[in-house]
Amino acid sequence: MDAQQFLVNSPLQFIDKASFTWQTPSNIALVKYWGKSEPQIPKNASISFTLNNCHTVTTIEFEKIEKSDTVQFDMFFEGKKKEDFKPKIAKFFQRISDYCPYIFEYKMTIHSQNSFPHSSGIASSASGLSAIAMCLTNLEQQLIPALNADFVNKKASFLARLGSGSASRSIEGPLVVWGNHPEIEGSSDLFGVTFPHKIHSIFENYQDVILLVDKGEKQVSSTVGHDLMHTHPFAENRFHQANENLSRLTKILQKGEVSEFINLVESEALTLHAMMLTSNPYFILMKPNTLEIIQKIWKYRLENNSNVCFTLDAGANVHVLFPENEKQNILQFIENELARFCYKNEYICDSVGLGAKKLANPNVK
């Protein structure tokens, strides 16, 4: 690992004003990471589908000021000033300050909005922090014109990781690996990399319908959950298992082995929650309706010879994954059988996407 490559070693050509707008997606891990060390280093490698419809759009307006001892910024979310968002973002700026010293030279006005309800139970840190990181690296590219696009994306992933580990996987797509793994060329604990192999056509444009089981705040934060892995009796076995599963999944994705994909992805989801159940203190983030949905998916798959499956993040919501050729039937199944287990029958239809997009005409105010 070499974080030194992301330090600013070239003279900066300061500009008075700039504004950048980026749309960056959320993602859903297929092989999970649960457990990390400072500074945001994963205990095992993970791989995720980049999503398409669940995204954050962020505009940052930069205005040159006299160099300050603290980062100067205002935060607006969906048109309203959000003072309660500022501490987390201030902590993020503090973490990246060695790599982005120019943030002390600009007043930043941040406007952000999500394509999904903020309180929907979908983690917005991955999309939100990756969007900020893309805006910052765009500014850096203006200040150091020699920077190339590949380095900018890599640094954006590196910076985003320092705010939220999973945010490192929201810069590119459709499949991104974060964490050093011997079978993934170029992989690193410092940033995410695009899956380097050609995947089978069955996994192209894979569908993800997110069932919003619970929209409340989680009883245990992901940060606390990760910390509990430091003393977890099964932690080392879990880290080994996850890396082995990534090796297996690498072959599955190339060969198109959908039944193996289903088995591995569902097992990973349940293992993630098993680590929560066996932590000390222990906790449960699944809800009764989460289990009802899982049982319904299993029943439907058996009775209809379907390739539908599920995964979970660190919460109660269920991601229903399936090939595009089953879209019509699965959407009907969700509407008829699963929507009633969601909060106010709410769910979000999504699919695999390609990562961050720069927007030319900002409309986030």
Order of alpha helices (4+ residues) and beta strands (2+ residues): beta-beta-beta-beta-beta-beta-alpha-beta-alpha-alpha-beta-beta-beta-alpha-alpha-alpha-alpha-beta-beta-alpha-beta-beta
